[in-house]
Amino acid sequence: MNKKELLFYDDYEAFYTMTKESNAFQSFCKDAFGEDFSQDGFSNKEQIDMILKYIPQNDDVHILDIGCGNGKMLGYLQERTRAHIYGFDYSETAITTAKTLFCKNAEFREGIIGEIEYPKEKFDVIISMDTLYFAADMTAFMAQVRNWLKKDGVFFVGYQEGDVIPKTSNAHTTMLVKALQENNMTYEVTDITKQTYKLLKKKRESAIKYRTLFEDEGYSQWFDMLIGQTEYINVPFEQFKEKMARYIYVIKK
């Protein structure tokens, strides 16, 4: 498959080039999300810390991040555990950066959801934060994930509806849940839509805080992107939740 034909490919190449160079964006991430993971989305430190309790504390733990970007989230988790970290992303720029930043017990690969492969029952924890939208066939990809998970492994997913994926009725009617059911996978889910609404407000405030620094660096377009991403908070929460929803799924075989 030609990567340039994939969703947002050129945008993400430009994005990960910017994240390497921009002090404004790094400061924005720390202020808005509590940690700089080079986030393009809605994953803050609180959500990532939820993963820690599912990572076994021993020297033979392997975790995979689907759509890992530049690897900063995996690096954060590795610092707090003894895990071997693995990640793949379709962005050449992101993977090049990840390989530079994280060398010990780490493997980063360029790859496309649905095409890349890993050994059977390799991983204790698999993570997807806002990346399943890139799967051409969600059911087929869940079959791959199921194959990669160890018997007692956990698949941790941050999943949003209302922007890239159309909103459905509730957390049990999503495209992801349908794919899980077709693969006989079980799940628990937490609705974090209210927290996401508050996070969007913080994200907008932080972007405005660093506007001048973005402009001084020549990255006004990325400031504009952040403001565009947070337009949703210009309505009351009751209206927001009619159009948007965000869930955390903890999934097992």
C-alpha positions in Angstrom: 0.0 0.0 0.0 1.2 3.5 -0.8 1.5 5.3 2.5 0.8 8.6 1.0 -2.7 7.5 0.2 -3.4 6.7 3.9 -5.4 8.9 6.2 -3.5 12.1 7.2 -0.1 10.7 6.2 1.4 13.9 4.9 -0.1 15.9 7.8 1.6 13.5 10.3 4.9 13.7 8.6 4.8 17.5 9.0 3.5 17.1 12.5 6.3 14.9 13.7 8.9 17.2 12.1 7.4 20.1 14.0 7.4 18.2 17.4 11.2 17.7 17.1 11.8 21.4 16.7 9.2 23.3 18.5 9.7 24.3 22.2 6.3 25.9 22.0 4.6 22.6 21.3 6.6 20.7 23.9 5.6 23.4 26.5 2.0 23.2 25.4 1.9 19.5 25.8 3.2 19.6 29.4 0.8 22.4 30.3 -2.3 20.9 28.6 -1.7 17.2 29.2 0.6 17.0 32.2 3.4 15.4 30.1 4.9 15.8 26.7 4.0 12.7 24.6 3.8 14.8 21.4 0.1 14.3 21.6 -2.1 15.0 18.6 -5.4 14.3 20.4 -6.9 13.8 23.8 -4.5 11.5 25.8 -3.3 13.2 29.0 -1.0 11.9 31.7 -4.0 10.7 33.8 -5.2 8.4 31.0 -1.7 7.0 30.3 -1.1 6.4 34.0 -4.2 4.1 33.9 -2.2 1.7 31.8 0.5 1.2 34.5 -1.6 -1.2 36.7 -1.9 -3.6 33.8 1.9 -3.9 33.2 3.4 -6.8 35.1 6.4 -5.9 37.3 9.1 -8.3 36.1 12.0 -8.4 33.6 10.2 -10.3 30.9 7.4 -7.9 30.1 6.6 -6.8 26.5 4.3 -4.0 25.6 3.2 -2.8 22.1 1.9 0.6 21.1 -0.2 0.7 17.9 0.5 4.0 16.2 3.3 4.9 18.6 4.3 8.2 17.0 7.8 9.2 18.2 7.7 6.7 21.1 7.5 9.2 24.0 4.5 7.6 25.6 6.2 4.2 25.5 9.4 5.7 26.9 7.3 7.1 29.8 5.8 3.7 30.6 9.2 2.0 30.3 10.7 4.5 32.9 8.0 3.4 35.4 8.3 -0.4 34.7 10.9 -2.8 33.4 9.1 -3.4 30.2 10.5 -4.1 26.8 8.8 -1.6 24.5 7.7 -2.1 20.9 5.9 0.3 18.6 4.9 0.8 15.0 3.7 3.8 13.1 3.3 4.7 9.4 5.2 7.9 9.9 8.9 7.5 8.8 9.8 10.7 10.6 8.1 9.6 13.9 9.8 6.2 13.8 13.2 7.7 13.1 12.8 9.9 16.1 11.7 7.0 18.3 14.7 5.0 17.4 17.0 7.9 18.4 15.3 8.6 21.7 14.8 5.1 23.0 17.4 2.4 22.3 17.4 0.1 25.4 15.0 -2.9 25.2 13.1 -1.1 22.4 12.0 -1.9 18.9 10.3 0.5 16.6 9.1 -0.3 13.1 7.5 1.5 10.2 4.2 -0.3 9.6 0.6 0.0 8.6 -2.4 -1.2 10.7 -3.6 -4.4 9.2 -0.4 -5.2 7.3 2.3 -5.4 10.0 2.8 -8.7 11.9 4.2 -9.8 15.3 4.6 -13.3 16.8 1.7 -15.1 18.4 1.2 -14.3 22.2 4.1 -11.9 22.3 2.7 -9.1 24.4 1.5 -8.6 27.9 -0.1 -5.3 27.1 -1.1 -3.8 23.8 -2.0 -0.1 23.6 -4.0 2.0 21.1 -4.6 5.6 22.0 -6.7 7.2 19.2 -5.3 5.0 16.4 -7.8 2.3 15.6 -9.6 4.7 13.2 -6.8 3.9 10.8 -7.8 0.3 10.5 -9.3 -0.5 7.1 -11.0 -3.6 8.6 -11.5 -3.3 12.3 -12.7 -6.9 12.7 -9.7 -8.3 10.9 -7.3 -6.1 12.9 -8.9 -7.2 16.2 -8.1 -10.8 15.1 -4.5 -9.8 14.8 -4.4 -8.1 18.1 -6.0 -11.2 19.8 -3.3 -13.3 18.2 -0.5 -11.0 19.5 -1.8 -10.9 23.1 -0.6 -13.4 25.7 -3.3 -15.5 27.3 -3.8 -13.1 30.2 -2.8 -10.0 28.3 -4.6 -6.7 28.2 -5.5 -4.5 25.2 -5.9 -0.9 26.4 -7.7 1.4 24.1 -8.5 5.1 24.1 -11.4 5.5 21.6 -13.3 8.6 20.5 -16.4 9.0 18.4 -17.8 12.1 16.7 -14.8 13.3 14.7 -13.0 10.6 12.6 -15.5 7.9 13.6 -19.2 8.6 13.6 -20.9 8.7 17.0 -23.1 5.7 18.0 -25.6 5.4 20.8 -23.3 4.4 23.6 -20.1 2.7 24.6 -21.5 -0.8 23.8 -22.6 0.1 20.2 -19.3 1.3 18.8 -17.5 -0.1 15.8 -14.8 -1.4 18.1 -17.2 -3.3 20.3 -18.7 -5.0 17.2 -15.3 -6.1 16.1 -14.5 -7.4 19.6 -17.7 -9.4 19.7 -16.9 -11.0 16.4 -13.5 -12.1 17.8 -14.9 -13.4 21.1 -13.0 -10.8 23.1 -14.3 -9.4 26.4 -14.1 -5.8 27.6 -14.8 -3.3 30.4 -15.4 0.3 29.5 -15.2 3.7 31.2 -17.0 6.7 29.7 -14.6 9.7 30.0 -16.6 12.1 27.8 -17.0 14.6 30.7 -13.2 14.5 31.4 -12.5 15.0 27.7 -14.7 18.1 27.6 -12.8 19.6 30.5 -9.5 18.6 28.9 -10.5 20.3 25.7 -11.0 23.5 27.6 -7.5 23.1 29.2 -6.0 22.4 25.8 -7.5 25.6 24.3 -6.2 27.6 27.3 -2.7 26.2 27.0 -2.6 26.8 23.2 -3.5 30.5 23.8 -0.9 30.7 26.5 1.8 29.7 24.1 0.5 31.5 21.0 3.3 34.1 20.8 5.9 31.4 21.1 4.3 29.4 18.3 4.3 32.6 16.2 7.9 33.4 17.0 9.0 29.9 15.9 7.1 30.2 12.6 4.5 27.6 13.6 1.3 29.7 13.6 -0.4 27.0 11.5 0.0 24.5 14.4 -1.5 27.0 16.9 -4.4 27.4 14.5 -4.8 23.6 14.3 -5.0 23.4 18.1 -7.6 26.1 18.3 -9.6 24.3 15.6 -9.4 21.0 17.5 -11.0 22.7 20.5 -13.9 24.5 18.9 -16.2 21.8 20.4 -16.0 23.5 23.8 -17.9 26.5 22.6 -21.1 24.7 23.5 -22.4 23.5 26.8 -21.5 19.9 27.8 -25.0 18.7 27.3 -24.7 19.6 23.6 -21.1 18.4 23.4 -22.0 14.9 24.5 -24.7 14.6 21.9 -22.0 14.9 19.2 -18.8 13.5 20.9 -17.9 10.6 23.1 -14.7 9.2 24.5 -14.2 5.8 26.2 -11.4 3.8 27.7 -11.7 0.1 26.9 -9.8 -2.6 28.8 -10.0 -5.7 26.6 -9.0 -9.4 27.1 -9.2 -12.6 25.1 
